[in-house]
Amino acid sequence: MKGIFFILFGILTICSISSCAQSKLIAQNRDEIVTGAAQTDLYLPFLKNKQVAVFANQTSMIKGTHLVDSLVTLGVHVVKIFSPEHGFRGTADAGEHVNNGIDNKTGIPVISLYGDHKKPTPLEVADIDVMIFDIQDVGVRFYTFISSLQYYLEAAIENKKSFILLDRPNPNGFYIDGPVLDLNYKSFVGMQPVPVVYGMTIGEYAKMLCGEKWLSADANKMIDADNVKIIPCKNYTHLSKYILPVHPSPNLKQMQSLYLYPSTCFFEGTVLSEGRGTDKPFQVFGHPTLPDSLFSFTPLPNEGAKSSKCFYQKCYGWNLSGTKEQVLQSVNNKIQIKYLKDAYQLFPGKDSFFLKNNFFDKLAGNNILMQQIKNGVSEKEIRKSWAPGLTTFRAIRKKYLLYEDFKN
């Protein structure tokens, strides 16, 4: 087999000689970034004569062909598909229940790992030899695919199955920001003490879960370096601005939405619309009771937003849309706290701004940010409160990087 093997931080990382050298350089041509999935020669030998399960969705592509279809064509015995939030084909609403079923194209059973069933059971993996994970992440803590990764990885380790993660670039992997999660606020939208934007690929994140012993107690005892493999990307660094070839979920169809998501997703914990049901989700936000001199929009049901806040109501608020370059510049490698502060300041019913279910605290990972917004704390002071946690996280993160880092 081509390539060399490196034992890094207790996890086997596989890369070709050329890709290891190139990953230390800034890619000259962004089109040359090659995902882990596309490097089939590096992982097919581990699948020969094996019963394989694949955790995948619509982003699990190799040059326009789905990973599952590619593996089947190559003679790999894929016996089971696991799917995350939004389903295997990626069309379900956020939080919508997705039933198990059969993939129409391949006839392979599909098991949904979301809702009340987030982790494969021993029975579901009993007939499996190798568990593959290939999902495009967006690099934001409350985007639930890293939580799905943890449960899937735990199931593989606890049931003594080989685990292969096919790494993909992080489109928000060029900065770190936000409050680090307090484990008292652990939930499916935040399971580990990481900031909102953590600046790691999903492969690097998996290495951190194992290296920091952040998995289940049983998995932490049973981690076997030979059975946890990461296939890195070629030509990617944390300076890359990777443009997603396939949208990762129904409401992140544009890079503008994806760049703004770390800032505007906080509105999911408020009564304001975050733009679901419009053609610019997470790029617009507002509410019917805000001043009518502001930008206006009316959310309506659509694919990926069959039900949401403020449907059929004219909302007034903000439009942050623009070109990819304009939005990227406006974000400026930071979570934009001013959006929350401005909206709260103008909102007439302060007591009803935040949802009563405390979902905002789950998104923030603490109960501090809400109080800071209510008390009119300055952005400078809010950022100062994040600094100690970010310093600690940067030191942890550094141990698990596979790619050249940005300058902190």
ROFIZA-69934 format. One record per residue: residue in three letters; x, y, z of N, C-alpha, C in turn. Coordinates in steps of 0.2 Angstrom, whole numbers, padded with zeros to 4 digits, always signed. Example, Ala and Ser with C-alpha at 12.3 -4.5 7.8 and 13.67 -1.06 7.14 Angstrom:
2
ALA+0066-0028+0039+0062-0022+0039+0066-0016+0039;SER+0064-0011+0035+0068-0005+0036+0064+0000+0039;
END
This chain:
408
MET+0004-0006+0000+0000+0000+0000+0004+0006+0000;LYS+0002+0011-0004+0006+0018-0004+0005+0021+0003;GLY+0011+0025+0005+0010+0029+0010+0014+0026+0016;ILE+0014+0031+0022+0017+0029+0028+0012+0030+0033;PHE+0013+0027+0039+0009+0027+0045+0012+0031+0050;PHE+0008+0036+0053+0010+0040+0059+0006+0038+0065;ILE+0009+0037+0071+0005+0036+0077+0005+0043+0080;LEU-0001+0047+0080-0001+0054+0083-0006+0054+0088;PHE-0004+0056+0094-0009+0057+0100-0013+0051+0101;GLY-0011+0045+0100-0014+0039+0101-0019+0037+0096;ILE-0019+0040+0090-0024+0038+0085-0020+0037+0079;LEU-0021+0032+0075-0018+0031+0069-0020+0036+0063;THR-0015+0040+0061-0017+0044+0055-0013+0042+0049;ILE-0017+0041+0044-0014+0039+0037-0014+0044+0032;CYS-0008+0045+0029-0008+0050+0024-0002+0048+0019;SER-0003+0049+0013+0003+0048+0008+0009+0053+0010;ILE+0014+0051+0007+0020+0055+0009+0019+0062+0006;SER+0017+0062+0000+0016+0069-0003+0011+0073+0000;SER+0005+0070+0003+0000+0074+0006+0002+0076+0013;CYS+0007+0072+0016+0009+0075+0023+0014+0081+0022;ALA+0018+0081+0016+0022+0087+0015+0018+0093+0013;GLN+0013+0091+0009+0009+0097+0006+0004+0100+0011;SER+0002+0096+0016-0002+0098+0021+0001+0104+0026;LYS+0008+0104+0025+0011+0109+0029+0012+0116+0025;LEU+0009+0116+0019+0010+0122+0015+0003+0125+0013;ILE+0002+0131+0012-0004+0134+0010-0005+0132+0003;ALA-0011+0129+0002-0013+0127-0005-0012+0132-0010;GLN-0009+0131-0015-0008+0136-0021-0015+0137-0024;ASN-0018+0132-0025-0025+0132-0029-0030+0128-0024;ARG-0035+0132-0022-0040+0129-0018-0043+0123-0021;ASP-0044+0123-0027-0047+0118-0031-0043+0111-0030;GLU-0037+0111-0027-0033+0105-0027-0034+0102-0020;ILE-0038+0105-0015-0039+0102-0009-0043+0095-0010;VAL-0040+0090-0008-0043+0083-0009-0046+0080-0002;THR-0052+0079-0002-0055+0076+0005-0052+0069+0006;GLY-0053+0067+0012-0051+0060+0014-0055+0055+0010;ALA-0061+0056+0009-0065+0051+0005-0062+0050-0002;ALA-0060+0055-0005-0057+0055-0012-0051+0050-0012;GLN-0048+0049-0007-0041+0046-0007-0043+0038-0005;THR-0046+0035-0010-0049+0028-0008-0043+0023-0008;ASP-0037+0024-0011-0032+0020-0010-0029+0019-0003;LEU-0030+0024+0001-0028+0024+0008-0032+0020+0013;TYR-0039+0019+0011-0043+0015+0016-0046+0009+0013;LEU-0046+0008+0006-0049+0002+0003-0046-0004+0006;PRO-0040-0004+0007-0037-0011+0010-0040-0013+0016;PHE-0042-0008+0020-0045-0010+0027-0052-0012+0026;LEU-0055-0012+0020-0062-0014+0019-0063-0020+0016;LYS-0057-0023+0013-0057-0029+0009-0060-0035+0014;ASN-0065-0038+0011-0068-0044+0014-0071-0042+0021;LYS-0073-0036+0022-0076-0034+0028-0084-0032+0027;GLN-0087-0032+0033-0094-0030+0033-0094-0023+0036;VAL-0096-0018+0031-0095-0011+0033-0101-0007+0034;ALA-0101-0003+0039-0106+0002+0040-0104+0009+0038;VAL-0108+0013+0036-0106+0020+0034-0111+0025+0037;PHE-0108+0030+0041-0112+0036+0043-0111+0041+0038;ALA-0116+0043+0035-0116+0048+0029-0122+0052+0028;ASN-0121+0057+0024-0127+0061+0022-0126+0063+0015;GLN-0129+0068+0013-0129+0071+0006-0122+0074+0004;THR-0118+0076+0010-0112+0079+0009-0106+0074+0008;SER-0108+0067+0008-0103+0062+0008-0101+0060+0001;MET-0098+0065-0003-0097+0064-0010-0090+0063-0012;ILE-0089+0060-0017-0082+0059-0020-0083+0062-0028;LYS-0081+0068-0029-0082+0071-0036-0088+0069-0039;GLY-0094+0071-0035-0100+0070-0038-0104+0064-0037;THR-0100+0059-0035-0103+0052-0033-0103+0051-0026;HIS-0109+0049-0023-0110+0047-0016-0105+0042-0014;LEU-0102+0043-0008-0097+0038-0005-0100+0031-0005;VAL-0106+0030-0003-0109+0024-0003-0109+0021-0010;ASP-0111+0024-0015-0112+0022-0021-0105+0020-0024;SER-0100+0024-0022-0093+0023-0024-0090+0016-0021;LEU-0092+0015-0015-0089+0009-0011-0093+0003-0014;VAL-0099+0004-0015-0103-0002-0018-0100-0004-0025;THR-0098+0001-0029-0096+0000-0036-0089-0003-0035;LEU-0085-0001-0030-0078-0004-0029-0078-0011-0026;GLY-0084-0014-0025-0085-0020-0022-0084-0021-0014;VAL-0085-0015-0011-0085-0015-0004-0092-0017-0001;HIS-0092-0022+0004-0099-0024+0006-0102-0020+0012;VAL-0105-0015+0009-0109-0010+0014-0115-0013+0016;VAL-0116-0015+0022-0122-0018+0024-0127-0014+0028;LYS-0124-0008+0030-0129-0003+0034-0127+0004+0033;ILE-0131+0009+0033-0130+0016+0033-0133+0019+0039;PHE-0129+0023+0042-0132+0027+0048-0132+0034+0045;SER-0138+0038+0048-0139+0045+0045-0140+0049+0051;PRO-0137+0056+0051-0138+0061+0056-0144+0065+0055;GLU-0144+0071+0059-0150+0076+0058-0150+0077+0051;HIS-0156+0079+0049-0158+0080+0042-0159+0074+0037;GLY-0157+0068+0040-0157+0062+0036-0152+0061+0031;PHE-0152+0055+0028-0147+0052+0024-0146+0057+0017;ARG-0152+0059+0015-0152+0064+0009-0152+0071+0011;GLY-0153+0073+0017-0152+0079+0020-0158+0084+0018;THR-0164+0082+0019-0169+0086+0017-0174+0087+0023;ALA-0173+0084+0029-0177+0085+0034-0176+0092+0038;ASP-0181+0094+0041-0180+0100+0045-0175+0099+0051;ALA-0173+0105+0054-0169+0104+0060-0173+0101+0065;GLY-0171+0096+0069-0175+0093+0074-0181+0089+0072;GLU-0182+0088+0065-0187+0084+0063-0186+0076+0064;HIS-0191+0072+0066-0190+0065+0067-0189+0062+0060;VAL-0184+0058+0059-0182+0054+0053-0183+0047+0054;ASN-0187+0044+0051-0188+0036+0051-0182+0032+0048;ASN-0181+0026+0051-0177+0022+0048-0180+0019+0041;GLY-0176+0017+0037-0179+0015+0030-0174+0011+0026;ILE-0175+0011+0019-0171+0008+0015-0169+0013+0009;ASP-0162+0013+0008-0160+0018+0003-0162+0016-0004;ASN-0166+0020-0008-0169+0018-0014-0164+0016-0019;LYS-0158+0019-0019-0154+0018-0025-0150+0011-0024;THR-0148+0010-0017-0144+0004-0016-0147-0002-0013;GLY-0153-0001-0010-0157-0006-0006-0154-0007+0001;ILE-0149-0003+0003-0146-0004+0010-0150-0001+0015;PRO-0151-0004+0021-0155-0002+0026-0151+0005+0029;VAL-0156+0010+0031-0153+0016+0034-0156+0017+0041;ILE-0152+0018+0045-0154+0019+0052-0153+0026+0054;SER-0158+0030+0057-0157+0036+0059-0154+0037+0066;LEU-0149+0041+0067-0146+0042+0073-0147+0049+0075;TYR-0153+0050+0077-0156+0057+0079-0162+0056+0084;GLY-0164+0062+0087-0169+0061+0092-0168+0057+0098;ASP-0172+0052+0099-0171+0048+0105-0166+0042+0104;HIS-0164+0042+0098-0159+0036+0096-0153+0039+0093;LYS-0148+0041+0097-0142+0045+0094-0136+0040+0093;LYS-0136+0035+0096-0130+0030+0097-0132+0023+0094;PRO-0128+0020+0090-0129+0014+0087-0129+0009+0093;THR-0134+0004+0093-0134-0001+0099-0129-0007+0097;PRO-0127-0010+0102-0123-0016+0101-0126-0021+0096;LEU-0133-0022+0096-0136-0026+0091-0135-0023+0084;GLU-0136-0017+0083-0136-0013+0076-0129-0014+0073;VAL-0124-0015+0077-0117-0015+0075-0114-0022+0075;ALA-0118-0027+0078-0115-0034+0079-0113-0037+0073;ASP-0116-0036+0067-0113-0039+0061-0108-0034+0057;ILE-0106-0029+0060-0101-0024+0057-0094-0026+0059;ASP-0089-0025+0054-0082-0026+0056-0079-0019+0056;VAL-0081-0014+0051-0078-0008+0051-0084-0002+0050;MET-0083+0003+0054-0088+0008+0054-0084+0015+0052;ILE-0087+0017+0046-0084+0023+0042-0088+0029+0044;PHE-0085+0035+0045-0088+0041+0046-0086+0046+0041;ASP-0091+0049+0037-0089+0054+0032-0095+0059+0032;ILE-0094+0064+0035-0099+0070+0036-0096+0076+0035;GLN-0098+0081+0031-0096+0088+0031-0098+0092+0037;ASP-0093+0094+0041-0095+0098+0047-0094+0105+0045;VAL-0097+0110+0049-0096+0117+0047-0092+0121+0053;GLY-0089+0117+0058-0085+0120+0063-0088+0124+0068;VAL-0094+0123+0070-0098+0127+0075-0101+0122+0080;ARG-0100+0123+0086-0101+0119+0092-0108+0116+0092;PHE-0113+0121+0090-0120+0119+0091-0123+0116+0084;TYR-0118+0115+0079-0120+0111+0073-0119+0104+0075;THR-0124+0100+0075-0125+0093+0079-0120+0088+0076;PHE-0117+0088+0071-0114+0083+0068-0108+0081+0072;ILE-0105+0085+0076-0099+0083+0080-0102+0079+0086;SER-0108+0080+0088-0111+0076+0094-0113+0069+0091;SER-0115+0069+0085-0116+0063+0081-0110+0059+0081;LEU-0104+0062+0079-0098+0059+0078-0096+0056+0085;GLN-0097+0059+0090-0095+0057+0097-0099+0050+0098;TYR-0105+0050+0098-0109+0044+0099-0107+0038+0094;TYR-0106+0040+0088-0104+0034+0083-0097+0032+0085;LEU-0092+0036+0087-0086+0034+0088-0086+0030+0095;GLU-0090+0032+0100-0090+0028+0106-0093+0021+0104;ALA-0098+0020+0100-0101+0014+0099-0096+0009+0095;ALA-0092+0012+0091-0087+0008+0088-0082+0006+0093;ILE-0079+0010+0097-0074+0008+0102-0077+0003+0107;GLU-0083+0004+0110-0086+0000+0115-0088-0007+0112;ASN-0089-0007+0106-0091-0014+0103-0085-0017+0099;LYS-0079-0014+0100-0073-0017+0097-0073-0017+0089;LYS-0076-0012+0086-0076-0012+0079-0070-0007+0076;SER-0068-0008+0071-0063-0003+0068-0067+0003+0066;PHE-0064+0009+0066-0067+0015+0065-0062+0019+0060;ILE-0065+0021+0055-0061+0025+0050-0065+0032+0049;LEU-0062+0037+0050-0065+0044+0048-0062+0047+0042;LEU-0066+0049+0037-0063+0052+0031-0064+0059+0032;ASP-0058+0063+0033-0058+0070+0035-0060+0074+0029;ARG-0063+0080+0031-0065+0085+0026-0064+0092+0029;PRO-0062+0097+0025-0060+0104+0027-0066+0107+0031;ASN-0064+0111+0036-0068+0115+0040-0069+0122+0036;PRO-0075+0124+0034-0076+0130+0031-0076+0136+0035;ASN-0076+0135+0042-0075+0140+0047-0069+0138+0051;GLY-0064+0135+0048-0058+0132+0052-0052+0137+0052;PHE-0053+0144+0051-0048+0149+0051-0048+0153+0057;TYR-0052+0152+0062-0052+0156+0068-0055+0152+0073;ILE-0055+0155+0080-0058+0152+0086-0061+0158+0089;ASP-0067+0157+0092-0070+0162+0095-0077+0159+0099;GLY-0079+0163+0104-0085+0162+0108-0083+0159+0114;PRO-0089+0159+0119-0088+0156+0125-0087+0148+0125;VAL-0082+0146+0129-0081+0139+0130-0087+0136+0134;LEU-0089+0130+0132-0095+0127+0135-0094+0125+0142;ASP-0098+0127+0147-0098+0124+0154-0102+0118+0154;LEU-0099+0112+0156-0102+0106+0156-0108+0105+0159;ASN-0110+0110+0164-0117+0110+0167-0122+0111+0162;TYR-0120+0114+0156-0125+0115+0150-0124+0111+0144;LYS-0121+0105+0146-0120+0100+0141-0127+0097+0138;SER-0127+0097+0131-0133+0095+0128-0131+0092+0121;PHE-0136+0090+0117-0134+0088+0110-0131+0094+0105;VAL-0133+0100+0107-0130+0106+0104-0124+0108+0107;GLY-0121+0104+0111-0114+0106+0114-0113+0101+0119;MET-0108+0096+0118-0106+0091+0122-0100+0091+0126;GLN-0095+0096+0123-0088+0096+0126-0086+0103+0127;PRO-0081+0104+0131-0079+0111+0133-0075+0114+0128;VAL-0078+0116+0122-0075+0119+0117-0079+0126+0115;PRO-0076+0131+0112-0079+0137+0110-0084+0136+0105;VAL-0088+0141+0103-0093+0140+0098-0090+0139+0091;VAL-0084+0142+0090-0080+0141+0084-0074+0138+0086;TYR-0072+0132+0084-0067+0129+0087-0061+0128+0083;GLY-0061+0129+0076-0056+0129+0072-0052+0123+0071;MET-0056+0117+0070-0053+0111+0069-0057+0107+0064;THR-0054+0103+0060-0058+0098+0056-0061+0093+0060;ILE-0066+0089+0057-0069+0084+0061-0065+0079+0063;GLY-0059+0078+0059-0054+0073+0060-0050+0075+0066;GLU-0048+0081+0066-0044+0084+0072-0049+0083+0078;TYR-0055+0085+0078-0060+0085+0083-0060+0078+0086;ALA-0060+0073+0082-0061+0066+0084-0054+0064+0088;LYS-0049+0066+0085-0042+0065+0089-0043+0068+0096;MET-0045+0074+0096-0046+0077+0103-0051+0073+0108;LEU-0056+0071+0105-0061+0067+0109-0057+0061+0112;CYS-0053+0058+0108-0050+0052+0111-0044+0054+0115;GLY-0040+0059+0113-0034+0061+0117-0035+0064+0124;GLU-0041+0067+0124-0043+0071+0130-0047+0066+0135;LYS-0049+0060+0132-0053+0056+0136-0060+0059+0137;TRP-0063+0062+0132-0069+0065+0132-0075+0061+0130;LEU-0074+0054+0129-0079+0049+0127-0082+0046+0133;SER-0086+0041+0132-0090+0038+0137-0084+0034+0142;ALA-0086+0033+0148-0081+0029+0152-0079+0023+0149;ASP-0083+0019+0146-0081+0013+0143-0076+0014+0137;ALA-0078+0018+0133-0074+0020+0127-0067+0022+0129;ASN-0067+0027+0134-0060+0029+0136-0056+0024+0139;LYS-0059+0018+0141-0054+0013+0144-0052+0008+0138;MET-0056+0008+0133-0055+0003+0127-0052+0006+0121;ILE-0050+0012+0121-0047+0015+0115-0041+0011+0112;ASP-0041+0009+0106-0036+0006+0103-0033+0010+0097;ALA-0027+0012+0097-0025+0016+0092-0025+0013+0085;ASP-0024+0006+0085-0024+0003+0078-0031+0003+0075;ASN-0036+0004+0079-0043+0003+0077-0047+0010+0076;VAL-0043+0015+0077-0046+0022+0076-0041+0025+0071;LYS-0044+0026+0065-0040+0029+0059-0043+0035+0056;ILE-0039+0040+0055-0041+0046+0052-0037+0047+0045;ILE-0041+0048+0040-0038+0049+0033-0039+0057+0032;PRO-0033+0060+0032-0033+0067+0032-0034+0070+0024;CYS-0036+0076+0024-0036+0080+0017-0029+0081+0015;LYS-0029+0082+0008-0023+0084+0005-0024+0092+0004;ASN-0018+0095+0005-0018+0102+0002-0022+0107+0007;TYR-0025+0105+0012-0029+0109+0016-0025+0112+0022;THR-0026+0118+0024-0023+0121+0030-0028+0125+0033;HIS-0027+0127+0039-0032+0132+0043-0032+0139+0040;LEU-0028+0140+0035-0028+0146+0032-0033+0146+0026;SER-0035+0140+0024-0039+0139+0018-0046+0142+0019;LYS-0049+0145+0014-0056+0147+0014-0060+0142+0009;TYR-0062+0136+0012-0064+0131+0008-0072+0132+0006;ILE-0073+0132+0000-0080+0133-0002-0084+0126-0003;LEU-0089+0125+0001-0092+0118+0001-0095+0117-0006;PRO-0094+0111-0009-0097+0109-0015-0104+0107-0014;VAL-0106+0104-0008-0113+0102-0007-0115+0105+0000;HIS-0121+0108+0000-0124+0112+0006-0125+0106+0011;PRO-0122+0108+0018-0122+0103+0023-0129+0102+0026;SER-0134+0106+0025-0141+0106+0028-0145+0111+0024;PRO-0152+0110+0025-0157+0113+0021-0156+0121+0022;ASN-0154+0123+0028-0154+0130+0029-0147+0133+0029;LEU-0142+0130+0026-0135+0132+0025-0133+0131+0018;LYS-0137+0134+0013-0136+0132+0006-0131+0137+0003;GLN-0130+0143+0007-0125+0148+0004-0119+0149+0009;MET-0114+0150+0006-0108+0151+0011-0109+0157+0015;GLN-0113+0162+0013-0114+0168+0017-0118+0166+0023;SER-0123+0161+0023-0126+0159+0029-0122+0155+0033;LEU-0117+0151+0030-0112+0147+0034-0108+0152+0038;TYR-0105+0157+0035-0101+0162+0038-0104+0165+0044;LEU-0111+0167+0043-0114+0171+0048-0117+0166+0054;TYR-0118+0160+0052-0121+0155+0057-0119+0155+0064;PRO-0112+0156+0065-0110+0156+0072-0112+0162+0076;SER-0114+0167+0073-0117+0173+0076-0124+0173+0076;THR-0128+0171+0071-0135+0172+0070-0139+0166+0073;CYS-0136+0160+0074-0139+0155+0076-0141+0156+0083;PHE-0138+0161+0087-0140+0162+0094-0148+0164+0094;PHE-0150+0167+0088-0157+0169+0088-0162+0163+0088;GLU-0160+0157+0088-0164+0151+0089-0166+0151+0096;GLY-0162+0154+0100-0164+0154+0107-0168+0160+0109;THR-0171+0164+0104-0175+0170+0106-0181+0169+0102;VAL-0186+0174+0103-0192+0174+0099-0191+0176+0092;LEU-0186+0179+0090-0184+0182+0083-0184+0176+0078;SER-0186+0178+0072-0185+0173+0067-0177+0174+0065;GLU-0174+0168+0064-0167+0168+0061-0167+0167+0054;GLY-0172+0169+0050-0173+0168+0043-0175+0162+0040;ARG-0176+0157+0044-0179+0150+0042-0186+0152+0038;GLY-0187+0149+0032-0192+0150+0028-0191+0156+0024;THR-0185+0158+0023-0183+0164+0018-0178+0161+0013;ASP-0176+0164+0008-0171+0162+0004-0164+0164+0007;LYS-0164+0167+0013-0157+0169+0016-0157+0167+0023;PRO-0158+0161+0025-0158+0159+0032-0151+0160+0035;PHE-0152+0163+0041-0146+0165+0045-0142+0171+0043;GLN-0145+0174+0037-0142+0180+0034-0147+0186+0036;VAL-0153+0184+0038-0158+0189+0040-0161+0187+0047;PHE-0163+0192+0051-0166+0190+0057-0171+0196+0059;GLY-0176+0195+0063-0181+0200+0065-0187+0197+0068;HIS-0191+0202+0069-0198+0200+0073-0203+0205+0071;PRO-0209+0203+0071-0215+0208+0069-0215+0214+0074;THR-0213+0214+0080-0213+0220+0084-0208+0224+0084;LEU-0202+0223+0080-0197+0228+0080-0199+0234+0076;PRO-0195+0239+0076-0197+0245+0072-0198+0244+0065;ASP-0204+0246+0062-0205+0245+0055-0201+0249+0050;SER-0196+0253+0052-0191+0256+0048-0186+0252+0046;LEU-0185+0246+0049-0180+0241+0048-0181+0237+0042;PHE-0177+0233+0039-0178+0229+0034-0183+0224+0035;SER-0187+0222+0030-0193+0218+0032-0193+0212+0027;PHE-0196+0206+0030-0196+0200+0027-0202+0196+0030;THR-0204+0191+0026-0210+0187+0029-0208+0179+0028;PRO-0206+0176+0033-0205+0169+0033-0211+0165+0031;LEU-0210+0160+0026-0215+0155+0024-0212+0148+0024;PRO-0216+0143+0024-0214+0136+0024-0211+0135+0018;ASN-0205+0131+0018-0201+0128+0013-0198+0122+0014;GLU-0194+0119+0010-0190+0113+0011-0185+0115+0016;GLY-0185+0111+0022-0180+0112+0027-0183+0117+0032;ALA-0189+0120+0031-0192+0124+0036-0199+0124+0035;LYS-0202+0118+0037-0209+0117+0036-0213+0120+0042;SER-0210+0121+0047-0213+0125+0053-0207+0129+0056;SER-0209+0135+0058-0204+0139+0062-0207+0145+0065;LYS-0203+0149+0068-0206+0155+0071-0208+0160+0066;CYS-0213+0164+0068-0215+0170+0064-0217+0168+0057;PHE-0219+0162+0055-0222+0161+0049-0228+0165+0047;TYR-0228+0167+0041-0233+0172+0038-0234+0178+0041;GLN-0229+0180+0045-0229+0187+0049-0224+0191+0046;LYS-0225+0197+0044-0220+0202+0042-0216+0204+0048;CYS-0209+0202+0047-0204+0204+0052-0200+0210+0050;TYR-0198+0213+0055-0193+0219+0054-0187+0217+0057;GLY-0181+0219+0054-0175+0217+0057-0169+0219+0053;TRP-0164+0214+0052-0158+0216+0049-0157+0211+0043;ASN-0154+0213+0038-0152+0210+0032-0144+0210+0031;LEU-0141+0204+0033-0133+0204+0033-0130+0201+0026;SER-0135+0200+0021-0132+0197+0015-0128+0201+0011;GLY-0124+0198+0007-0120+0201+0002-0116+0196-0002;THR-0111+0198-0005-0106+0193-0008-0103+0189-0003;LYS-0100+0183-0005-0096+0179+0000-0091+0183+0003;GLU-0087+0187-0001-0082+0191+0001-0084+0196+0006;GLN-0090+0200+0005-0092+0205+0009-0094+0202+0016;VAL-0097+0196+0016-0100+0194+0022-0094+0191+0026;LEU-0089+0188+0023-0083+0186+0026-0079+0192+0030;GLN-0079+0197+0026-0076+0203+0029-0080+0206+0035;SER-0086+0206+0034-0090+0209+0040-0090+0204+0046;VAL-0089+0198+0045-0088+0193+0051-0081+0195+0054;ASN-0076+0195+0050-0070+0197+0053-0067+0192+0058;ASN-0068+0186+0056-0065+0181+0061-0068+0181+0068;LYS-0074+0184+0069-0076+0184+0076-0084+0183+0076;ILE-0086+0181+0081-0093+0180+0083-0096+0187+0084;GLN-0101+0190+0080-0103+0196+0080-0108+0197+0086;ILE-0106+0199+0092-0111+0200+0097-0116+0206+0096;LYS-0113+0210+0092-0118+0216+0091-0125+0215+0089;TYR-0125+0209+0085-0132+0208+0082-0137+0206+0088;LEU-0134+0202+0093-0139+0201+0098-0140+0207+0103;LYS-0135+0211+0104-0135+0217+0108-0140+0222+0105;ASP-0140+0223+0098-0144+0228+0095-0151+0226+0095;ALA-0152+0219+0093-0159+0217+0093-0162+0217+0100;TYR-0159+0215+0105-0162+0216+0112-0163+0223+0114;GLN-0159+0227+0112-0160+0235+0114-0166+0237+0111;LEU-0168+0235+0104-0173+0238+0101-0180+0234+0102;PHE-0179+0228+0105-0185+0224+0106-0189+0227+0111;PRO-0196+0228+0110-0200+0231+0115-0202+0227+0121;GLY-0202+0220+0120-0204+0216+0126-0198+0212+0129;LYS-0194+0216+0133-0188+0213+0135-0189+0206+0138;ASP-0194+0206+0142-0195+0199+0146-0196+0193+0142;SER-0199+0195+0136-0200+0189+0131-0195+0188+0126;PHE-0190+0192+0126-0185+0191+0120-0182+0184+0120;PHE-0180+0181+0126-0177+0175+0126-0182+0169+0127;LEU-0182+0164+0124-0186+0158+0125-0186+0156+0132;LYS-0192+0154+0134-0192+0152+0141-0189+0145+0143;ASN-0188+0141+0137-0185+0134+0138-0177+0134+0139;ASN-0174+0140+0140-0167+0141+0141-0163+0138+0135;PHE-0166+0137+0129-0162+0135+0124-0156+0139+0122;PHE-0157+0146+0124-0151+0151+0122-0145+0149+0127;ASP-0146+0147+0133-0141+0145+0137-0137+0138+0134;LYS-0141+0134+0131-0138+0128+0128-0134+0130+0122;LEU-0136+0135+0118-0132+0137+0113-0126+0141+0115;ALA-0126+0145+0120-0121+0149+0123-0116+0144+0127;GLY-0119+0139+0129-0115+0134+0134-0114+0137+0141;ASN-0118+0142+0143-0117+0144+0149-0124+0149+0151;ASN-0125+0151+0157-0130+0156+0158-0128+0163+0159;ILE-0122+0164+0157-0119+0171+0158-0120+0175+0152;LEU-0120+0173+0146-0121+0177+0140-0128+0180+0140;MET-0133+0177+0142-0139+0180+0142-0140+0186+0147;GLN-0137+0185+0153-0137+0190+0158-0133+0196+0155;GLN-0127+0195+0152-0123+0200+0149-0127+0204+0144;ILE-0131+0201+0140-0135+0204+0135-0140+0208+0138;LYS-0144+0205+0143-0149+0209+0147-0146+0215+0151;ASN-0140+0214+0153-0137+0220+0157-0133+0225+0153;GLY-0133+0224+0147-0130+0229+0143-0123+0229+0143;VAL-0120+0223+0145-0112+0223+0145-0109+0224+0139;SER-0104+0228+0138-0100+0230+0132-0097+0224+0129;GLU-0097+0224+0122-0094+0219+0119-0087+0217+0121;LYS-0083+0222+0123-0076+0222+0125-0076+0217+0132;GLU-0081+0219+0136-0081+0215+0143-0083+0208+0141;ILE-0088+0207+0137-0090+0200+0135-0084+0196+0133;ARG-0081+0199+0128-0075+0195+0125-0070+0194+0131;LYS-0069+0199+0135-0064+0198+0141-0066+0192+0145;SER-0073+0190+0146-0075+0185+0150-0074+0178+0146;TRP-0073+0178+0139-0072+0172+0136-0064+0170+0136;ALA-0060+0175+0137-0053+0174+0136-0050+0169+0140;PRO-0051+0168+0146-0047+0162+0150-0049+0155+0147;GLY-0055+0154+0145-0057+0148+0142-0054+0147+0135;LEU-0054+0152+0131-0051+0151+0125-0043+0150+0125;THR-0040+0153+0130-0033+0152+0131-0032+0144+0133;THR-0036+0142+0137-0035+0134+0139-0037+0130+0133;PHE-0042+0132+0129-0044+0128+0123-0038+0128+0118;ARG-0035+0133+0117-0030+0134+0112-0024+0129+0113;ALA-0023+0128+0119-0017+0124+0121-0019+0117+0120;ILE-0026+0115+0122-0028+0108+0120-0028+0107+0113;ARG-0031+0111+0109-0032+0110+0102-0026+0109+0098;LYS-0021+0113+0100-0014+0113+0097-0011+0106+0097;LYS-0013+0101+0101-0010+0095+0102-0013+0090+0096;TYR-0018+0092+0094-0022+0087+0089-0022+0089+0082;LEU-0019+0095+0080-0019+0097+0073-0016+0093+0068;LEU-0019+0092+0063-0016+0088+0057-0014+0093+0052;TYR-0015+0099+0052-0014+0104+0046-0011+0110+0049;GLU-0007+0114+0045-0004+0120+0047-0009+0125+0049;ASP-0008+0128+0055-0013+0132+0058-0012+0139+0056;PHE-0018+0143+0057-0018+0150+0057-0014+0153+0062;LYS-0012+0160+0062-0009+0163+0067-0014+0166+0072;ASN-0013+0163+0078-0017+0166+0084-0016+0173+0086;
END
